[in-house]
């Protein structure tokens, strides 16, 4: 019978090990430089934390079509659900709700550099409202009646506080808007 496997050449393995041991300090120094450099880079990155909340917008009777006399067969919504979701998202990002969040959390807590960077023609609170509107992420989850709210900050406690405060202010405003007698 013939052997289909070739024997392993020990001379080539010995040559490879000789080269490795001959240049072991160069290999070790290169490995240490790359490892230390990657570690220092990772430690120098600024840490950011993102707090998220998902809101379910229930399309209830406040959005339902009210049938007139003799039109009892018509049901559904008076306004398309996409329009309702856009309206709810604009309510979340309104200046009034942003100002409420800034007031409850504190502008210096959210933006510690606010007094140093704020232009002279805009008040610091107004600048904080504007920055919060820009840094807040409010998105509609496609094909659903859910809205995702996210805020990123270097302090995880502040990020969570901003999102929780925003959700609370939105719920209060939503109840205020839809509790009126029609």
BAROZA-259928 format. One line per 8 residues: for each residue x, y, z of C-alpha. Coordinates in steps of 0.02 Angstrom, whole numbers, plus 50000, padded with zeros to 5 digits. Layout:
X:Y:Z; ...
END
This chain:
50000:50000:50000; 50056:50173:49961; 50051:50309:50090; 49955:50461:50033; 50025:50577:50167; 50194:50655:50154; 50303:50652:50309; 50319:50818:50403
50484:50902:50369; 50564:50936:50538; 50702:51041:50463; 50579:51177:50408; 50496:51181:50581; 50669:51194:50660; 50711:51338:50542; 50552:51431:50589
50585:51410:50775; 50764:51467:50751; 50707:51626:50665; 50576:51660:50801; 50701:51638:50942; 50831:51740:50850; 50710:51888:50835; 50612:51859:50997
50650:52033:51068; 50592:52121:50910; 50432:52019:50911; 50404:52051:51097; 50435:52239:51082; 50318:52252:50931; 50182:52156:51025; 50200:52266:51181
50197:52429:51081; 50038:52379:50990; 49953:52316:51149; 50000:52469:51253; 49950:52587:51113; 49780:52505:51091; 49750:52506:51280; 49796:52690:51296
49684:52734:51149; 49538:52638:51225; 49562:52723:51393; 49571:52896:51315; 49402:52880:51228; 49262:52981:51308; 49128:52868:51381; 48950:52907:51336
48792:52826:51398; 48626:52819:51310; 48459:52812:51398; 48310:52754:51296; 48124:52742:51321; 47990:52677:51206; 47818:52756:51213; 47662:52667:51155
47538:52790:51083; 47366:52714:51100; 47252:52772:50964; 47096:52786:51070; 46929:52871:51060; 47005:53046:51059; 47059:53008:50879; 46903:52912:50826
46785:52982:50697; 46622:53040:50773; 46478:52985:50663; 46343:53111:50630; 46160:53068:50641; 46116:52942:50508; 46301:52897:50476; 46316:52759:50605
46407:52639:50490; 46565:52743:50477; 46701:52701:50602; 46890:52715:50607; 46999:52867:50636; 46959:53045:50587; 47145:53074:50557; 47268:52950:50479
47379:52861:50609; 47538:52927:50525; 47479:53105:50554; 47439:53065:50735; 47614:52993:50761; 47695:53148:50684; 47590:53258:50797; 47639:53159:50951
47823:53168:50902; 47812:53356:50877; 47729:53368:51048; 47873:53273:51127; 48003:53387:51047; 47907:53549:51082; 47998:53694:51164; 47876:53690:51310
47917:53510:51355; 48103:53539:51327; 48096:53689:51445; 48007:53582:51575; 48143:53449:51562; 48281:53580:51575; 48196:53656:51727; 48171:53489:51816
48345:53418:51784; 48443:53581:51783; 48531:53660:51634; 48704:53652:51716; 48682:53467:51751; 48637:53424:51572; 48760:53544:51489; 48900:53584:51614
48990:53694:51486; 48833:53798:51452; 48890:53961:51535; 49060:53956:51449; 48997:53926:51272; 48828:54014:51268; 48819:54162:51148; 48781:54330:51230
48620:54363:51133; 48536:54201:51192; 48498:54162:51374; 48582:54004:51444; 48414:53920:51473; 48359:53956:51294; 48526:53888:51230; 48502:53732:51337
48328:53705:51263; 48398:53722:51088; 48542:53601:51123; 48425:53475:51203; 48312:53478:51050; 48464:53447:50939; 48540:53308:51046; 48379:53213:51082
48334:53071:50965; 48147:53045:50940; 48098:52917:50808; 47940:52827:50758; 47963:52639:50753; 47910:52599:50575; 47738:52524:50552; 47688:52540:50734
47615:52663:50856; 47775:52669:50960; 47898:52812:50980; 48078:52784:51034; 48160:52924:51136; 48349:52921:51166; 48472:53040:51247; 48661:53021:51259
48766:53097:51399; 48932:53066:51486; 48842:53034:51651; 48722:52885:51647; 48618:52956:51790; 48589:53121:51698; 48546:53030:51535; 48414:52926:51625
48350:53078:51719; 48326:53177:51557; 48231:53036:51470; 48122:53000:51622; 48084:53184:51644; 48042:53201:51460; 47921:53053:51466; 47837:53123:51622
47819:53296:51545; 47750:53219:51385; 47619:53118:51480; 47563:53273:51575; 47552:53377:51416; 47462:53238:51323; 47332:53225:51462; 47314:53415:51464
47285:53421:51276; 47159:53279:51268; 47066:53304:51432; 46970:53456:51370; 46783:53443:51342; 46740:53433:51158
END
